[in-house]
């Protein structure tokens, strides 16, 4: 009977088994010391706890239950210590560790840079439920200068985690609270590099109903794994600054960060790989965004699809991806955060950056609701409300920007600009969107595009969009749109005044252009060679203003070259 087991009982003979595979662990029977203690006692706690799990498993226990326990465990030390390899409390295969709200496992404060409170190393078929895992974030010695037995060191202490899964298969983590890790709350990785024939993959990992709190680096990290299901968790204050420790990069709630590189010949080396990840029905929050403006967020730095982020609630937090394929961000509700898709220096990169989708999301923020850059994204059917609704490309290197992207059927409500584009736009289609500009907005859109090859079309298309605003006295009240692009088509839009401040090869075709009162219909503040206006209707309101307004106005000292107008209809109201 499991009730007979204790630290002093000796079982002789072979083949002994418990009658009941459910074992109730009572710490006092095994010599566990609770409360704050010395490192020697905390190490003994670790050894006892792990050895009892292994011993009871050998006797036929499959469920190891803990209720009241509040103890410290020393899990730092040379990496070749511990059973089997990670210096942690290691959980064996075919085992259920069941804890309650009365169970508190605490990491003994240390100065190591690579320690884990709980670990699953090359094991299968494990469930961990309930309990609290406490890191040593506020007591950690970040200046220890620790050097491991193999000569390695880690001054940043970024890999001190409350739990690690390394080479685990068929693992469920359910209802656990991870808090105050000096590094990450939970890390999922594999054994050996992805390209290594010895590679042992983490796969079929279920992370559900957990709470992640205040990890110094990342609350949940995926490094090398597949078939990961992250459902109905709370992610709170990942990477925030605290009294004794500032957050450290990337300071996020969740990050997918496999390492890639290239050999001397430029061939891709996948040291790690993450694919088939499903992030659903979670809540992520930063409780004090003023104090921690860069903390939090679901971040996908690299990854191979499908990676699906859906039906999540995000408060003062964002979601982003950079060098990925097959990412889908859909049906999320984001308050005071943003969606960031891609990175500008991935412009026209079709090898690893393609087939990403963003749709059905609601974003309401005082900042920018969505950023798009890089390559290969479809953004459709979103509601975006912010100071700026949608920003395309990025500042800096003008050869970077956005490519092979479709932006359609979105509703964009903005206080300043609905759409802002920077740098090169190639094969970008913005179509069938509704742009609603709020009082005080300066421009409906500012479309710029650096495209130096005059023999090629950039295929930057802005078409079938309806733009409205709050300017009185006109039908739609739209503020002006500013264009300074090369190789762009504006076609079949309902919009306000068009201001052209440079660029070239601008084709303005079959639009309904309505100026606001006191404004011109089209205004050139700079030359735009090889620009054509074809079949547009331009509405101006000279009778409602003492100012002199014109359907087409060229400011003083500007001379237009190779700009043509064909079949324009000018309506004065």
C-alpha positions, 0 to 999 in steps of 0.5 A: 500500500502506498500509505506504508511508503516512507523514507525509512521503509526498506523493500527487499525482493523483486517485483514489488508493486503498489496496489493503487497507481495513485500515490499521495505524497506527504512531505513529512514522511520523506524528510522534505524541509519546508520554508526558507532554508539553506542551499544544502537542505534545498539540494537535499529537498531536490534529491528527495523529491526526484528520487521518490518520483522515480522510486514510486514509478518503479513500484507502479505509481502513475499518478503522483499527488501533492497537496500541501507543500511549500519548499525550496529546491536547489537546482543550480549546479554543473550541467552534468549533475542531476538525473538524467541530465538537466540539473532540476527536479526531473519528471519521468515518463508515463507519469502524472504529477498532480498538484493543488493550489496548496502546492508551492515549489520554489527555486532556491536563489542562486547565481547560475545562468542555466537552471530549471526548477522542473524539467522533462528531459527525453521523456514521454507521456507526462501530465503536470497539473496544478501548483505554483512554480516560483522562480528566483527572479528578485533574489537571483545573483545576476553578478555571480560571474558563474563559470560552468564545469565545461568553461561556459558562462552566462552573464545575462542569466537568461536561461534560469527557468521555472520549467523546461521541456527538452525532447519531450513527447506527448506532454500536457501542462495543465493549470500550473502557475509559473511566476517570477522566473529569472529567465523564462517561465516555460521553455520547450526545446529539443535535444541535439540540433535539428539537422543532427541525426541524433535529434530528439524532438519535442512534439505533441505538447499541450499547454493549457489553462496555465497562468504565466506571471512576470518572467524576466525574459519570456513567459513561454518560449518555443525553441525547437518543437512541433505540434504545440497546442497553447490554449486558454492560458493567461500571460501576464507581465512577461519581461516587465521591470521589477524592483530588483531586476529589469526585464531583458530582451525580448521581454515578451509574453510568448516568443517563438525563436528557433536559431538559424544560420548559414554556412560559408557557402550561404546554405541555410542551417537550421539549428532549431525548427518550430512548426505546427503551433496553435495559440488559441483562446489565451489572454495576455496582459501588461498591467502597467504599460506606462512603466513597461511600454516594451514588455509583453507581446506574442512574438514569432521571430522565425517559424514554419507554418502552420502557426495559428494565433486565434481567438486571443484577448490582448490588453496593452499587448501586441502580436508580431511575426518577422521571418516566417511562412504560414503564420495565420493571425485571426479573430483576435481582440487587441486593445492598446496593442498592435499587429506587426507583420514582417520586417522591412529587410525581408523585402522581396524575400520569397525563400522563407517569408511567404503565405502569412495571413492576418484576418478577422481581428479587431484592434483598438489603440491610441498608437498604430493598429497594424504594421506590415513590412517584408514579404508575402502577407494577406491582411483582410477583413480586419477592424483597425482603429488607431492614431494611424490605422495601417503603416507599411514598410519602415523608415531607414534603408530605402531599398527595404519595404513591403512586397507581394502583399494584399490588403483588402476589405479592412475597416480602418478608423484613424485620428491622424492617417488611415494608411502610411507607407514608407520606402519601397512598395512592390506588388502591393495591392490595397483594395476595397477598404473603408477608411474613416478619418476622425476629426482633426486628421491630417491626411487620409493616406500618405503613399510613398514608394522608392522604386528606382528601376524606371523600366519596371512596374512596382505594381503598387495599386490603391483601388476601390477604396472608400474614404470618408471623414469629418470635414463639414460641407461635403458629401464624404468629408475626407481629408486629403491624400498625399502621394509621393510614389513611383510606379503607383496606380490609384484607381476607382477610389472615392476620396478627398483631395489628392496632393502630389509631392513628388514621385513619378509614373503615378497613374490616377484613373477613374476616381471620384475626387472630392475636395474639402471646402477651401481646398483644390481637387488635385494639388501638385507641390512638386513635379511627378514625371510620367504621371497620368490623370485619366477619366476622373471626376473632380469636385470642388466647392468654390462657391462656399469659400472666399479662397481661390480653389481649382480642380488642378492646382500647381503651386508656384515655382513648380513646373510639371514635365510629362504630366498628362490629363485625359478626359477629366470632369471638373464639377464646381459646387 
